[in-house]
Amino acid sequence: MAWPDHLLYLPEAELRRYLPPSEAVKAAGEAYRALVEGRVESPLRQALSPRDDLGTWLIMPARGDRHAAVKLVTLSEGNARRGLPTIVSVVLLLDAVTGVPLAAMDGTALTRIRTGAAAGIATQVLSRPDASVMALIGTGGQAWDQFLSVAAVRDLKEVRVYSRTPSHVEAFVKTAQALRPGIRWTAAKSAEEAVHGAHIITCVTTSATPVFPPEAVSPGAHINGVGSYRRDMVELPPELLRERVFVETEEIALEESGEIAQALARGHLTKEGLIPLGKVLLGRAEGRRSPDEITVFKTAGTAALDLYAARRAWEGRMRGETPWDGGDSGFGGA
């Protein structure tokens, strides 16, 4: 493979054309299977601490047999006065054998898509097949892709939305109603109200304390814990993490999940109860065991998701596939 004269760049619009929710969910499933089978190396994220005018840098690499990816995320508080985004991210896709770069991509958009897809594949294999009511806790940049991926695997009839900022909920619901008028959108007055009776619960917040009480969750619900990615973040009640919790890998769960750390410390959970989702996908572990079981999937993120999502988008672009129109992907919610 010759060194490219120029490097292909896929901005958000192209990523969404060639990586629609259904394909992103498939890519997430491939990533989780590859992690279990040892076909991809994906170490924990590395950080360069801020100093002087330099912000925090996060580096997330992953390498498979044919392709590799590196995601760089920079958090620069000084960018606000420069008229630039505070968070800037790029993903580089490479040939794993030669190291030749194949494409660069909008890392922020790819992260939103693949994080939504992670919850999507978990919902597909763990939620009840007849699940139709979703509670969406959090209305930030990740929220719409969480909905899109769940809607790709379940026939949603109602979505209840909650955020601590009422104006954000109102703006989100107004936009969502315009984009998906066939679904009943509800602005919940509390997280507890949103969660009660919901079949699928997705939390995408950075809260340091649980956003709803454990007793609000109805039997048979499936929960996606998406927002927290550090041990000081606990958006789910640790009491719900009993006996079994589905995770990306045991290492990620132990190092980067505040909920799991607390559940282990309180004796609600043991390490043996941490089940990689890839094992369920491969038929090596049991998923949902009964209609009334409450299932929990905890994700903190892995570069393996970036790799498989980036590869699928790049392959679609190179094959010239008919792109998804992405008609409702330009979400302008709060």
Buried (B, 14 or more C-beta within 10 A) or exposed (E): EEEEEEEBEBEBEBBBBBBBBBBBBBBBBBBBBBBBEEEBBBEBBEEEEBEEEEBBBBBBBBBBEEBBBBBBBBBBEEBEEEEEEEBBBBBBBBEBEEEEBBBBBBBBBBBBBBBBBBBBBBBBBBBBEEBBBBBBBBBBBBBBBBBBBBBBBBEBEBBBBBBBEEEBBBBBBBBBBEBBEEBEBBBBEEBBBBBBBBBBBBBBBEBEEBBBEBEBBBEBBBBBBBBBBEBEBBBBBBBBBBEBBBBBBBBBBBBBBBBBBBBBEEEBBEEEBBBBBBBBBEEEBEBBEEEEBBBBBBBBBBBBBBBBBBBBBBBBBEEEEEBBEBEBBEBEBB
